[in-house]
Amino acid sequence: MKEPLAIQYYSDVLCVWAWIAQRRIEELKNTFGNSIEFNYHYVDIFGDVPNKMSTSWHEKGGYSGFANHVKESASQYDAVIHPDVWTKTKPTTSANSHLYIKAVELSYDSNEAINFSLLVRKYFFEQAKDISDLNVLSELAKSHCLDPQKIDEKIVNGLAMASLMSNYQMAGQKGIKGSPSYVIDGGRQTLYGNVGYRVLNANIEEMLKQPQFEASWC
């Protein structure tokens, strides 16, 4: 049986473009089924939010300006954004969420981690919960029948942190420029940012053809 096309997917849970991209990923899975396989990785974009707001967004309104940017961006794609996001609810870092997701992956499996990652994003963007707070993440896990104690063990013993650092380092080595990023064909093709569904679909469809006798136009 032919191996599925592996898509290495890098994102930051606090990135609105990755939140918007979620519907595109779901549609790609519906379209291509078992022909593709998403492998989820995390990249440091919102690791230090206070510094990001005081530097990159200082001249653009700080948290208030960023909140408006997020809401305006999402409104073009019907992505739900709670009014308190980045106004009243201001997570300090995405790293704790990434760490917790990695701990879920090590405690259960990759599918459980992928599902929990989506729950974390929904918890922030739809319910305006502070997902930089480990206690909030623990309550979220418990409410979805995951064992917080089992997960915490992977954080305490350092295994979750090691796995997360591996992701961050790999993103740097591969030159990942933003969130979300899609790495296809063993790293020969990288798409990042607000990439439309049709572009993703066309690139994946072309890769799945894998013409053996056609000369490359690249």
NUPAVO-192667 format. One record per atom (N, C-alpha, C): x, y, z; residue number from 1; residue in one letter. Coordinates in nm, 2 decimals, padded with zeros to 4 digits, always signed. Example, Ala and Ser with C-alpha at 12.3 -4.5 7.8 and 13.67 -1.06 7.14 Angstrom:
2
> +01.32:-00.57:+00.78:1:a $
> +01.23:-00.45:+00.78:1:a $
> +01.32:-00.33:+00.78:1:a $
> +01.28:-00.22:+00.71:2:s $
> +01.37:-00.11:+00.71:2:s $
> +01.29:+00.00:+00.79:2:s $
//
This chain:
218
> +00.09:-00.12:+00.00:1:m $
> +00.00:+00.00:+00.00:1:m $
> +00.09:+00.12:+00.00:1:m $
> +00.05:+00.22:-00.08:2:k $
> +00.13:+00.34:-00.09:2:k $
> +00.13:+00.42:+00.04:2:k $
> +00.25:+00.47:+00.08:3:e $
> +00.26:+00.55:+00.20:3:e $
> +00.19:+00.69:+00.18:3:e $
> +00.13:+00.74:+00.28:4:p $
> +00.06:+00.87:+00.27:4:p $
> +00.16:+00.98:+00.26:4:p $
> +00.12:+01.09:+00.19:5:l $
> +00.21:+01.20:+00.18:5:l $
> +00.22:+01.27:+00.32:5:l $
> +00.34:+01.28:+00.37:6:a $
> +00.36:+01.34:+00.50:6:a $
> +00.37:+01.49:+00.49:6:a $
> +00.29:+01.56:+00.57:7:i $
> +00.29:+01.71:+00.58:7:i $
> +00.33:+01.74:+00.72:7:i $
> +00.45:+01.81:+00.73:8:q $
> +00.50:+01.85:+00.86:8:q $
> +00.44:+01.99:+00.89:8:q $
> +00.35:+01.99:+00.99:9:y $
> +00.28:+02.12:+01.02:9:y $
> +00.33:+02.18:+01.14:9:y $
> +00.38:+02.31:+01.13:10:y $
> +00.43:+02.38:+01.24:10:y $
> +00.33:+02.50:+01.27:10:y $
> +00.30:+02.52:+01.40:11:s $
> +00.22:+02.63:+01.44:11:s $
> +00.24:+02.67:+01.58:11:s $
> +00.19:+02.78:+01.62:12:d $
> +00.18:+02.83:+01.75:12:d $
> +00.04:+02.84:+01.79:12:d $
> +00.00:+02.79:+01.91:13:v $
> -00.14:+02.78:+01.95:13:v $
> -00.20:+02.92:+01.97:13:v $
> -00.12:+03.02:+01.99:14:l $
> -00.18:+03.16:+02.00:14:l $
> -00.19:+03.23:+01.87:14:l $
> -00.15:+03.17:+01.76:15:c $
> -00.14:+03.24:+01.63:15:c $
> -00.28:+03.23:+01.57:15:c $
> -00.34:+03.35:+01.54:16:v $
> -00.47:+03.36:+01.48:16:v $
> -00.47:+03.29:+01.34:16:v $
> -00.37:+03.30:+01.26:17:w $
> -00.36:+03.24:+01.13:17:w $
> -00.37:+03.09:+01.14:17:w $
> -00.31:+03.03:+01.24:18:a $
> -00.32:+02.89:+01.26:18:a $
> -00.46:+02.85:+01.31:18:a $
> -00.53:+02.94:+01.38:19:w $
> -00.67:+02.91:+01.42:19:w $
> -00.75:+02.92:+01.29:19:w $
> -00.73:+03.01:+01.21:20:i $
> -00.81:+03.02:+01.08:20:i $
> -00.78:+02.90:+00.99:20:i $
> -00.65:+02.85:+01.00:21:a $
> -00.61:+02.74:+00.91:21:a $
> -00.68:+02.61:+00.95:21:a $
> -00.73:+02.60:+01.07:22:q $
> -00.78:+02.48:+01.12:22:q $
> -00.89:+02.42:+01.03:22:q $
> -00.98:+02.51:+00.98:23:r $
> -01.09:+02.46:+00.89:23:r $
> -01.03:+02.41:+00.76:23:r $
> -00.92:+02.47:+00.71:24:r $
> -00.86:+02.43:+00.59:24:r $
> -00.80:+02.29:+00.61:24:r $
> -00.74:+02.27:+00.72:25:i $
> -00.67:+02.14:+00.75:25:i $
> -00.78:+02.03:+00.75:25:i $
> -00.89:+02.06:+00.82:26:e $
> -01.00:+01.96:+00.83:26:e $
> -01.06:+01.93:+00.69:26:e $
> -01.07:+02.03:+00.60:27:e $
> -01.12:+02.01:+00.47:27:e $
> -01.02:+01.93:+00.39:27:e $
> -00.89:+01.95:+00.40:28:l $
> -00.79:+01.87:+00.33:28:l $
> -00.79:+01.73:+00.37:28:l $
> -00.82:+01.70:+00.50:29:k $
> -00.83:+01.56:+00.55:29:k $
> -00.95:+01.50:+00.49:29:k $
> -01.06:+01.57:+00.48:30:n $
> -01.18:+01.52:+00.42:30:n $
> -01.17:+01.49:+00.28:30:n $
> -01.09:+01.57:+00.21:31:t $
> -01.07:+01.56:+00.06:31:t $
> -00.98:+01.44:+00.03:31:t $
> -00.86:+01.44:+00.10:32:f $
> -00.76:+01.34:+00.06:32:f $
> -00.75:+01.22:+00.15:32:f $
> -00.83:+01.22:+00.26:33:g $
> -00.84:+01.10:+00.35:33:g $
> -00.70:+01.04:+00.39:33:g $
> -00.68:+00.92:+00.37:34:n $
> -00.56:+00.85:+00.42:34:n $
> -00.44:+00.87:+00.32:34:n $
> -00.46:+00.95:+00.22:35:s $
> -00.36:+00.98:+00.12:35:s $
> -00.25:+01.08:+00.18:35:s $
> -00.30:+01.15:+00.29:36:i $
> -00.21:+01.25:+00.35:36:i $
> -00.20:+01.22:+00.50:36:i $
> -00.09:+01.27:+00.56:37:e $
> -00.08:+01.25:+00.70:37:e $
> -00.01:+01.38:+00.76:37:e $
> -00.08:+01.44:+00.85:38:f $
> -00.03:+01.56:+00.91:38:f $
> +00.05:+01.52:+01.04:38:f $
> +00.17:+01.57:+01.04:39:n $
> +00.26:+01.55:+01.16:39:n $
> +00.27:+01.69:+01.23:39:n $
> +00.22:+01.70:+01.35:40:y $
> +00.21:+01.83:+01.42:40:y $
> +00.34:+01.86:+01.50:40:y $
> +00.39:+01.99:+01.48:41:h $
> +00.50:+02.04:+01.55:41:h $
> +00.47:+02.18:+01.60:41:h $
> +00.55:+02.23:+01.69:42:y $
> +00.52:+02.36:+01.75:42:y $
> +00.64:+02.45:+01.73:42:y $
> +00.61:+02.58:+01.71:43:v $
> +00.71:+02.68:+01.68:43:v $
> +00.69:+02.80:+01.77:43:v $
> +00.81:+02.86:+01.81:44:d $
> +00.80:+02.97:+01.91:44:d $
> +00.78:+03.10:+01.84:44:d $
> +00.65:+03.15:+01.84:45:i $
> +00.61:+03.28:+01.79:45:i $
> +00.57:+03.37:+01.90:45:i $
> +00.49:+03.31:+01.99:46:f $
> +00.44:+03.38:+02.11:46:f $
> +00.50:+03.33:+02.24:46:f $
> +00.63:+03.30:+02.24:47:g $
> +00.69:+03.25:+02.36:47:g $
> +00.71:+03.35:+02.46:47:g $
> +00.72:+03.48:+02.42:48:d $
> +00.74:+03.59:+02.52:48:d $
> +00.64:+03.70:+02.47:48:d $
> +00.52:+03.69:+02.51:49:v $
> +00.41:+03.78:+02.47:49:v $
> +00.44:+03.93:+02.51:49:v $
> +00.47:+03.95:+02.64:50:p $
> +00.49:+04.09:+02.69:50:p $
> +00.60:+04.16:+02.61:50:p $
> +00.71:+04.09:+02.57:51:n $
> +00.81:+04.15:+02.49:51:n $
> +00.77:+04.18:+02.35:51:n $
> +00.69:+04.08:+02.30:52:k $
> +00.63:+04.10:+02.16:52:k $
> +00.54:+04.22:+02.15:52:k $
> +00.46:+04.24:+02.25:53:m $
> +00.37:+04.36:+02.25:53:m $
> +00.45:+04.49:+02.27:53:m $
> +00.55:+04.49:+02.35:54:s $
> +00.63:+04.61:+02.38:54:s $
> +00.72:+04.65:+02.27:54:s $
> +00.75:+04.56:+02.18:55:t $
> +00.84:+04.59:+02.07:55:t $
> +00.77:+04.59:+01.94:55:t $
> +00.72:+04.47:+01.89:56:s $
> +00.66:+04.46:+01.76:56:s $
> +00.53:+04.54:+01.75:56:s $
> +00.46:+04.55:+01.86:57:w $
> +00.32:+04.62:+01.86:57:w $
> +00.32:+04.75:+01.94:57:w $
> +00.43:+04.80:+01.98:58:h $
> +00.44:+04.92:+02.06:58:h $
> +00.38:+05.04:+01.99:58:h $
> +00.42:+05.05:+01.86:59:e $
> +00.38:+05.17:+01.78:59:e $
> +00.24:+05.14:+01.71:59:e $
> +00.18:+05.03:+01.73:60:k $
> +00.06:+04.99:+01.67:60:k $
> -00.06:+04.97:+01.77:60:k $
> -00.04:+05.02:+01.89:61:g $
> -00.15:+05.02:+01.99:61:g $
> -00.13:+04.91:+02.09:61:g $
> -00.02:+04.84:+02.09:62:g $
> +00.00:+04.74:+02.20:62:g $
> -00.10:+04.63:+02.19:62:g $
> -00.15:+04.59:+02.31:63:y $
> -00.25:+04.48:+02.32:63:y $
> -00.38:+04.52:+02.25:63:y $
> -00.42:+04.64:+02.26:64:s $
> -00.54:+04.68:+02.20:64:s $
> -00.53:+04.68:+02.05:64:s $
> -00.42:+04.72:+02.00:65:g $
> -00.40:+04.72:+01.85:65:g $
> -00.40:+04.58:+01.80:65:g $
> -00.33:+04.49:+01.88:66:f $
> -00.32:+04.35:+01.84:66:f $
> -00.45:+04.28:+01.84:66:f $
> -00.53:+04.31:+01.94:67:a $
> -00.67:+04.26:+01.96:67:a $
> -00.75:+04.29:+01.84:67:a $
> -00.74:+04.42:+01.79:68:n $
> -00.82:+04.46:+01.68:68:n $
> -00.77:+04.39:+01.55:68:n $
> -00.64:+04.37:+01.54:69:h $
> -00.58:+04.30:+01.42:69:h $
> -00.63:+04.16:+01.42:69:h $
> -00.63:+04.09:+01.53:70:v $
> -00.68:+03.95:+01.54:70:v $
> -00.83:+03.94:+01.50:70:v $
> -00.91:+04.03:+01.56:71:k $
> -01.05:+04.02:+01.53:71:k $
> -01.08:+04.05:+01.38:71:k $
> -01.01:+04.15:+01.33:72:e $
> -01.03:+04.19:+01.19:72:e $
> -00.99:+04.08:+01.09:72:e $
> -00.88:+04.02:+01.12:73:s $
> -00.82:+03.91:+01.04:73:s $
> -00.92:+03.79:+01.04:73:s $
> -00.97:+03.75:+01.16:74:a $
> -01.06:+03.64:+01.17:74:a $
> -01.20:+03.66:+01.11:74:a $
> -01.24:+03.79:+01.11:75:s $
> -01.37:+03.82:+01.06:75:s $
> -01.39:+03.79:+00.91:75:s $
> -01.27:+03.80:+00.84:76:q $
> -01.27:+03.77:+00.69:76:q $
> -01.30:+03.62:+00.66:76:q $
> -01.28:+03.54:+00.76:77:y $
> -01.29:+03.39:+00.74:77:y $
> -01.39:+03.32:+00.83:77:y $
> -01.47:+03.40:+00.90:78:d $
> -01.58:+03.35:+00.99:78:d $
> -01.52:+03.26:+01.10:78:d $
> -01.40:+03.30:+01.14:79:a $
> -01.34:+03.23:+01.26:79:a $
> -01.38:+03.30:+01.39:79:a $
> -01.43:+03.22:+01.48:80:v $
> -01.48:+03.28:+01.61:80:v $
> -01.37:+03.33:+01.69:80:v $
> -01.39:+03.46:+01.74:81:i $
> -01.30:+03.52:+01.83:81:i $
> -01.38:+03.58:+01.94:81:i $
> -01.35:+03.54:+02.07:82:h $
> -01.42:+03.60:+02.18:82:h $
> -01.38:+03.74:+02.20:82:h $
> -01.47:+03.83:+02.24:83:p $
> -01.43:+03.98:+02.25:83:p $
> -01.33:+04.01:+02.35:83:p $
> -01.31:+03.91:+02.45:84:d $
> -01.20:+03.94:+02.55:84:d $
> -01.06:+03.90:+02.51:84:d $
> -01.05:+03.83:+02.40:85:v $
> -00.92:+03.79:+02.35:85:v $
> -00.82:+03.90:+02.33:85:v $
> -00.71:+03.90:+02.39:86:w $
> -00.61:+04.01:+02.39:86:w $
> -00.65:+04.14:+02.45:86:w $
> -00.77:+04.15:+02.50:87:t $
> -00.81:+04.27:+02.57:87:t $
> -00.81:+04.25:+02.72:87:t $
> -00.90:+04.16:+02.77:88:k $
> -00.90:+04.12:+02.91:88:k $
> -00.82:+03.99:+02.93:88:k $
> -00.82:+03.90:+02.84:89:t $
> -00.74:+03.78:+02.85:89:t $
> -00.61:+03.79:+02.77:89:t $
> -00.50:+03.80:+02.84:90:k $
> -00.37:+03.83:+02.78:90:k $
> -00.27:+03.72:+02.82:90:k $
> -00.26:+03.61:+02.76:91:p $
> -00.17:+03.50:+02.79:91:p $
> -00.02:+03.56:+02.78:91:p $
> +00.06:+03.51:+02.87:92:t $
> +00.20:+03.56:+02.87:92:t $
> +00.29:+03.48:+02.78:92:t $
> +00.25:+03.36:+02.75:93:t $
> +00.33:+03.27:+02.66:93:t $
> +00.25:+03.16:+02.60:93:t $
> +00.29:+03.11:+02.49:94:s $
> +00.23:+02.99:+02.43:94:s $
> +00.31:+02.87:+02.47:94:s $
> +00.43:+02.89:+02.52:95:a $
> +00.52:+02.77:+02.56:95:a $
> +00.46:+02.68:+02.65:95:a $
> +00.38:+02.73:+02.75:96:n $
> +00.32:+02.63:+02.85:96:n $
> +00.22:+02.54:+02.78:96:n $
> +00.14:+02.60:+02.69:97:s $
> +00.05:+02.52:+02.61:97:s $
> +00.12:+02.41:+02.53:97:s $
> +00.22:+02.45:+02.46:98:h $
> +00.30:+02.36:+02.38:98:h $
> +00.36:+02.25:+02.47:98:h $
> +00.41:+02.29:+02.59:99:l $
> +00.47:+02.19:+02.68:99:l $
> +00.36:+02.09:+02.72:99:l $
> +00.24:+02.14:+02.75:100:y $
> +00.13:+02.05:+02.80:100:y $
> +00.09:+01.96:+02.69:100:y $
> +00.08:+02.01:+02.57:101:i $
> +00.04:+01.93:+02.46:101:i $
> +00.14:+01.81:+02.44:101:i $
> +00.27:+01.85:+02.45:102:k $
> +00.37:+01.74:+02.44:102:k $
> +00.36:+01.64:+02.55:102:k $
> +00.33:+01.69:+02.67:103:a $
> +00.31:+01.59:+02.78:103:a $
> +00.19:+01.50:+02.75:103:a $
> +00.08:+01.55:+02.69:104:v $
> -00.03:+01.47:+02.66:104:v $
> +00.01:+01.37:+02.55:104:v $
> +00.09:+01.41:+02.46:105:e $
> +00.14:+01.32:+02.35:105:e $
> +00.22:+01.20:+02.41:105:e $
> +00.31:+01.24:+02.51:106:l $
> +00.39:+01.13:+02.57:106:l $
> +00.31:+01.04:+02.67:106:l $
> +00.20:+01.10:+02.73:107:s $
> +00.12:+01.02:+02.82:107:s $
> +00.02:+00.94:+02.75:107:s $
> -00.02:+00.98:+02.63:108:y $
> -00.13:+00.90:+02.56:108:y $
> -00.07:+00.87:+02.42:108:y $
> -00.11:+00.95:+02.32:109:d $
> -00.05:+00.93:+02.18:109:d $
> -00.07:+01.05:+02.10:109:d $
> -00.02:+01.05:+01.98:110:s $
> -00.02:+01.17:+01.89:110:s $
> -00.16:+01.22:+01.86:110:s $
> -00.25:+01.13:+01.84:111:n $
> -00.39:+01.16:+01.81:111:n $
> -00.46:+01.24:+01.92:111:n $
> -00.43:+01.19:+02.05:112:e $
> -00.48:+01.26:+02.16:112:e $
> -00.42:+01.40:+02.18:112:e $
> -00.30:+01.41:+02.14:113:a $
> -00.23:+01.54:+02.15:113:a $
> -00.29:+01.64:+02.05:113:a $
> -00.31:+01.59:+01.93:114:i $
> -00.37:+01.67:+01.82:114:i $
> -00.51:+01.72:+01.87:114:i $
> -00.59:+01.63:+01.92:115:n $
> -00.72:+01.67:+01.97:115:n $
> -00.71:+01.77:+02.08:115:n $
> -00.62:+01.75:+02.17:116:f $
> -00.60:+01.84:+02.28:116:f $
> -00.55:+01.98:+02.23:116:f $
> -00.47:+01.98:+02.13:117:s $
> -00.42:+02.10:+02.08:117:s $
> -00.54:+02.19:+02.03:117:s $
> -00.63:+02.12:+01.96:118:l $
> -00.75:+02.20:+01.91:118:l $
> -00.83:+02.25:+02.02:118:l $
> -00.85:+02.17:+02.13:119:l $
> -00.92:+02.21:+02.25:119:l $
> -00.86:+02.34:+02.31:119:l $
> -00.73:+02.34:+02.31:120:v $
> -00.65:+02.45:+02.37:120:v $
> -00.68:+02.58:+02.29:120:v $
> -00.67:+02.56:+02.16:121:r $
> -00.70:+02.68:+02.07:121:r $
> -00.84:+02.73:+02.09:121:r $
> -00.94:+02.64:+02.09:122:k $
> -01.08:+02.68:+02.11:122:k $
> -01.10:+02.74:+02.25:122:k $
> -01.03:+02.69:+02.35:123:y $
> -01.04:+02.74:+02.48:123:y $
> -01.00:+02.89:+02.49:123:y $
> -00.89:+02.92:+02.41:124:f $
> -00.85:+03.06:+02.40:124:f $
> -00.93:+03.15:+02.31:124:f $
> -00.94:+03.11:+02.19:125:f $
> -01.01:+03.20:+02.09:125:f $
> -01.16:+03.20:+02.10:125:f $
> -01.22:+03.09:+02.14:126:e $
> -01.37:+03.09:+02.16:126:e $
> -01.42:+03.13:+02.30:126:e $
> -01.34:+03.09:+02.40:127:q $
> -01.38:+03.11:+02.54:127:q $
> -01.30:+03.21:+02.62:127:q $
> -01.19:+03.26:+02.55:128:a $
> -01.10:+03.36:+02.62:128:a $
> -01.04:+03.31:+02.75:128:a $
> -01.00:+03.19:+02.75:129:k $
> -00.94:+03.13:+02.87:129:k $
> -00.78:+03.15:+02.86:129:k $
> -00.72:+03.18:+02.97:130:d $
> -00.57:+03.21:+02.97:130:d $
> -00.50:+03.07:+02.96:130:d $
> -00.46:+03.04:+02.84:131:i $
> -00.40:+02.91:+02.82:131:i $
> -00.25:+02.91:+02.84:131:i $
> -00.20:+03.02:+02.90:132:s $
> -00.06:+03.02:+02.95:132:s $
> -00.05:+02.97:+03.09:132:s $
> -00.17:+02.96:+03.15:133:d $
> -00.18:+02.91:+03.29:133:d $
> -00.19:+02.76:+03.30:133:d $
> -00.09:+02.70:+03.36:134:l $
> -00.09:+02.55:+03.37:134:l $
> -00.21:+02.49:+03.44:134:l $
> -00.26:+02.57:+03.54:135:n $
> -00.38:+02.52:+03.61:135:n $
> -00.50:+02.52:+03.52:135:n $
> -00.51:+02.62:+03.43:136:v $
> -00.62:+02.62:+03.33:136:v $
> -00.61:+02.50:+03.24:136:v $
> -00.49:+02.47:+03.19:137:l $
> -00.47:+02.36:+03.10:137:l $
> -00.50:+02.23:+03.17:137:l $
> -00.46:+02.22:+03.30:138:s $
> -00.49:+02.10:+03.38:138:s $
> -00.64:+02.08:+03.39:138:s $
> -00.72:+02.18:+03.42:139:e $
> -00.86:+02.18:+03.43:139:e $
> -00.93:+02.13:+03.29:139:e $
> -00.87:+02.19:+03.18:140:l $
> -00.92:+02.15:+03.05:140:l $
> -00.90:+02.00:+03.02:140:l $
> -00.78:+01.95:+03.06:141:a $
> -00.75:+01.81:+03.04:141:a $
> -00.85:+01.73:+03.12:141:a $
> -00.87:+01.76:+03.25:142:k $
> -00.95:+01.69:+03.34:142:k $
> -01.10:+01.68:+03.29:142:k $
> -01.14:+01.80:+03.23:143:s $
> -01.28:+01.80:+03.18:143:s $
> -01.30:+01.72:+03.05:143:s $
> -01.19:+01.68:+02.99:144:h $
> -01.20:+01.59:+02.87:144:h $
> -01.14:+01.45:+02.90:144:h $
> -01.16:+01.41:+03.03:145:c $
> -01.13:+01.27:+03.07:145:c $
> -00.98:+01.24:+03.05:145:c $
> -00.89:+01.33:+03.06:146:l $
> -00.75:+01.31:+03.06:146:l $
> -00.70:+01.32:+03.20:146:l $
> -00.60:+01.25:+03.24:147:d $
> -00.55:+01.24:+03.38:147:d $
> -00.44:+01.34:+03.40:147:d $
> -00.47:+01.46:+03.47:148:p $
> -00.37:+01.56:+03.49:148:p $
> -00.24:+01.51:+03.56:148:p $
> -00.26:+01.42:+03.65:149:q $
> -00.14:+01.37:+03.72:149:q $
> -00.05:+01.29:+03.63:149:q $
> -00.11:+01.21:+03.55:150:k $
> -00.03:+01.14:+03.45:150:k $
> +00.05:+01.23:+03.35:150:k $
> -00.02:+01.34:+03.31:151:i $
> +00.04:+01.44:+03.22:151:i $
> +00.15:+01.52:+03.30:151:i $
> +00.12:+01.56:+03.42:152:d $
> +00.22:+01.63:+03.50:152:d $
> +00.35:+01.56:+03.52:152:d $
> +00.34:+01.42:+03.53:153:e $
> +00.47:+01.34:+03.54:153:e $
> +00.56:+01.37:+03.43:153:e $
> +00.51:+01.38:+03.31:154:k $
> +00.60:+01.40:+03.19:154:k $
> +00.66:+01.54:+03.19:154:k $
> +00.59:+01.64:+03.26:155:i $
> +00.64:+01.77:+03.27:155:i $
> +00.75:+01.78:+03.38:155:i $
> +00.72:+01.71:+03.49:156:v $
> +00.81:+01.71:+03.61:156:v $
> +00.94:+01.64:+03.57:156:v $
> +00.94:+01.53:+03.50:157:n $
> +01.06:+01.45:+03.47:157:n $
> +01.14:+01.51:+03.35:157:n $
> +01.08:+01.61:+03.29:158:g $
> +01.16:+01.68:+03.18:158:g $
> +01.14:+01.63:+03.04:158:g $
> +01.07:+01.51:+03.03:159:l $
> +01.05:+01.45:+02.90:159:l $
> +00.97:+01.54:+02.80:159:l $
> +00.86:+01.61:+02.86:160:a $
> +00.78:+01.69:+02.77:160:a $
> +00.86:+01.81:+02.72:160:a $
> +00.94:+01.87:+02.81:161:m $
> +01.03:+01.98:+02.78:161:m $
> +01.13:+01.94:+02.67:161:m $
> +01.19:+01.83:+02.68:162:a $
> +01.28:+01.78:+02.58:162:a $
> +01.22:+01.76:+02.45:162:a $
> +01.10:+01.71:+02.44:163:s $
> +01.02:+01.70:+02.32:163:s $
> +00.99:+01.83:+02.26:163:s $
> +00.95:+01.93:+02.34:164:l $
> +00.92:+02.06:+02.29:164:l $
> +01.04:+02.13:+02.24:164:l $
> +01.16:+02.12:+02.31:165:m $
> +01.28:+02.18:+02.26:165:m $
> +01.32:+02.12:+02.13:165:m $
> +01.30:+01.99:+02.11:166:s $
> +01.33:+01.93:+01.99:166:s $
> +01.25:+01.99:+01.87:166:s $
> +01.12:+02.02:+01.90:167:n $
> +01.04:+02.09:+01.80:167:n $
> +01.09:+02.23:+01.77:167:n $
> +01.12:+02.30:+01.87:168:y $
> +01.17:+02.44:+01.85:168:y $
> +01.30:+02.44:+01.77:168:y $
> +01.39:+02.35:+01.81:169:q $
> +01.52:+02.34:+01.74:169:q $
> +01.50:+02.30:+01.59:169:q $
> +01.42:+02.20:+01.57:170:m $
> +01.39:+02.15:+01.44:170:m $
> +01.33:+02.26:+01.35:170:m $
> +01.25:+02.35:+01.41:171:a $
> +01.19:+02.46:+01.33:171:a $
> +01.30:+02.56:+01.29:171:a $
> +01.39:+02.58:+01.38:172:g $
> +01.50:+02.67:+01.35:172:g $
> +01.59:+02.61:+01.24:172:g $
> +01.62:+02.49:+01.25:173:q $
> +01.71:+02.42:+01.16:173:q $
> +01.65:+02.42:+01.02:173:q $
> +01.52:+02.41:+01.01:174:k $
> +01.45:+02.40:+00.88:174:k $
> +01.41:+02.54:+00.83:174:k $
> +01.44:+02.64:+00.90:175:g $
> +01.42:+02.78:+00.86:175:g $
> +01.27:+02.81:+00.86:175:g $
> +01.19:+02.76:+00.95:176:i $
> +01.05:+02.79:+00.96:176:i $
> +01.03:+02.94:+00.99:176:i $
> +00.96:+03.01:+00.90:177:k $
> +00.95:+03.15:+00.91:177:k $
> +00.83:+03.20:+00.99:177:k $
> +00.73:+03.12:+01.00:178:g $
> +00.61:+03.17:+01.06:178:g $
> +00.51:+03.06:+01.10:178:g $
> +00.39:+03.10:+01.15:179:s $
> +00.29:+03.00:+01.19:179:s $
> +00.16:+03.05:+01.12:179:s $
> +00.09:+02.95:+01.05:180:p $
> +00.13:+02.81:+01.04:180:p $
> +00.23:+02.79:+00.92:180:p $
> +00.30:+02.68:+00.92:181:s $
> +00.39:+02.64:+00.81:181:s $
> +00.37:+02.50:+00.77:181:s $
> +00.36:+02.47:+00.64:182:y $
> +00.34:+02.34:+00.59:182:y $
> +00.47:+02.30:+00.51:182:y $
> +00.53:+02.19:+00.56:183:v $
> +00.65:+02.14:+00.49:183:v $
> +00.62:+02.01:+00.42:183:v $
> +00.64:+02.01:+00.29:184:i $
> +00.60:+01.90:+00.21:184:i $
> +00.71:+01.85:+00.13:184:i $
> +00.71:+01.72:+00.09:185:d $
> +00.81:+01.66:+00.00:185:d $
> +00.94:+01.66:+00.07:185:d $
> +00.95:+01.61:+00.19:186:g $
> +01.07:+01.60:+00.26:186:g $
> +01.15:+01.73:+00.29:186:g $
> +01.08:+01.84:+00.29:187:g $
> +01.14:+01.97:+00.31:187:g $
> +01.17:+02.05:+00.18:187:g $
> +01.14:+01.99:+00.07:188:r $
> +01.17:+02.07:-00.06:188:r $
> +01.07:+02.17:-00.09:188:r $
> +00.96:+02.17:-00.02:189:q $
> +00.85:+02.27:-00.04:189:q $
> +00.80:+02.32:+00.09:189:q $
> +00.80:+02.45:+00.12:190:t $
> +00.74:+02.50:+00.24:190:t $
> +00.65:+02.61:+00.21:190:t $
> +00.53:+02.60:+00.27:191:l $
> +00.43:+02.71:+00.25:191:l $
> +00.40:+02.76:+00.39:191:l $
> +00.39:+02.89:+00.41:192:y $
> +00.37:+02.94:+00.54:192:y $
> +00.28:+03.07:+00.54:192:y $
> +00.21:+03.09:+00.66:193:g $
> +00.13:+03.21:+00.67:193:g $
> -00.01:+03.17:+00.63:193:g $
> -00.08:+03.28:+00.58:194:n $
> -00.22:+03.27:+00.55:194:n $
> -00.24:+03.21:+00.40:194:n $
> -00.21:+03.08:+00.39:195:v $
> -00.22:+03.01:+00.26:195:v $
> -00.36:+02.96:+00.24:195:v $
> -00.42:+03.00:+00.13:196:g $
> -00.55:+02.96:+00.10:196:g $
> -00.57:+02.81:+00.07:196:g $
> -00.69:+02.77:+00.09:197:y $
> -00.72:+02.62:+00.07:197:y $
> -00.69:+02.57:-00.07:197:y $
> -00.73:+02.65:-00.17:198:r $
> -00.70:+02.61:-00.31:198:r $
> -00.55:+02.59:-00.33:198:r $
> -00.47:+02.68:-00.28:199:v $
> -00.33:+02.66:-00.30:199:v $
> -00.28:+02.54:-00.23:199:v $
> -00.32:+02.51:-00.11:200:l $
> -00.28:+02.39:-00.04:200:l $
> -00.33:+02.27:-00.11:200:l $
> -00.45:+02.27:-00.16:201:n $
> -00.51:+02.16:-00.23:201:n $
> -00.43:+02.13:-00.36:201:n $
> -00.40:+02.23:-00.43:202:a $
> -00.33:+02.21:-00.56:202:a $
> -00.19:+02.16:-00.54:202:a $
> -00.12:+02.21:-00.44:203:n $
> +00.02:+02.16:-00.41:203:n $
> +00.02:+02.01:-00.36:203:n $
> -00.08:+01.98:-00.28:204:i $
> -00.09:+01.84:-00.23:204:i $
> -00.13:+01.75:-00.34:204:i $
> -00.22:+01.79:-00.42:205:e $
> -00.27:+01.71:-00.53:205:e $
> -00.16:+01.68:-00.63:205:e $
> -00.07:+01.78:-00.66:206:e $
> +00.04:+01.76:-00.75:206:e $
> +00.14:+01.67:-00.69:206:e $
> +00.17:+01.68:-00.56:207:m $
> +00.26:+01.59:-00.50:207:m $
> +00.21:+01.44:-00.50:207:m $
> +00.08:+01.42:-00.48:208:l $
> +00.03:+01.29:-00.48:208:l $
> +00.04:+01.22:-00.61:208:l $
> +00.04:+01.30:-00.72:209:k $
> +00.05:+01.24:-00.85:209:k $
> +00.19:+01.17:-00.87:209:k $
> +00.30:+01.24:-00.82:210:q $
> +00.43:+01.18:-00.83:210:q $
> +00.46:+01.13:-00.97:210:q $
> +00.46:+01.21:-01.07:211:p $
> +00.49:+01.16:-01.20:211:p $
> +00.63:+01.10:-01.22:211:p $
> +00.64:+00.98:-01.26:212:q $
> +00.77:+00.91:-01.27:212:q $
> +00.84:+00.94:-01.40:212:q $
> +00.76:+00.98:-01.51:213:f $
> +00.83:+00.99:-01.64:213:f $
> +00.82:+01.13:-01.69:213:f $
> +00.78:+01.23:-01.61:214:e $
> +00.77:+01.36:-01.65:214:e $
> +00.89:+01.44:-01.61:214:e $
> +00.95:+01.52:-01.70:215:a $
> +01.07:+01.60:-01.66:215:a $
> +01.02:+01.71:-01.57:215:a $
> +01.11:+01.75:-01.47:216:s $
> +01.08:+01.85:-01.38:216:s $
> +01.09:+01.99:-01.44:216:s $
> +00.99:+02.08:-01.42:217:w $
> +01.00:+02.21:-01.47:217:w $
> +01.06:+02.31:-01.37:217:w $
> +01.10:+02.25:-01.25:218:c $
> +01.16:+02.34:-01.15:218:c $
> +01.31:+02.37:-01.18:218:c $
//
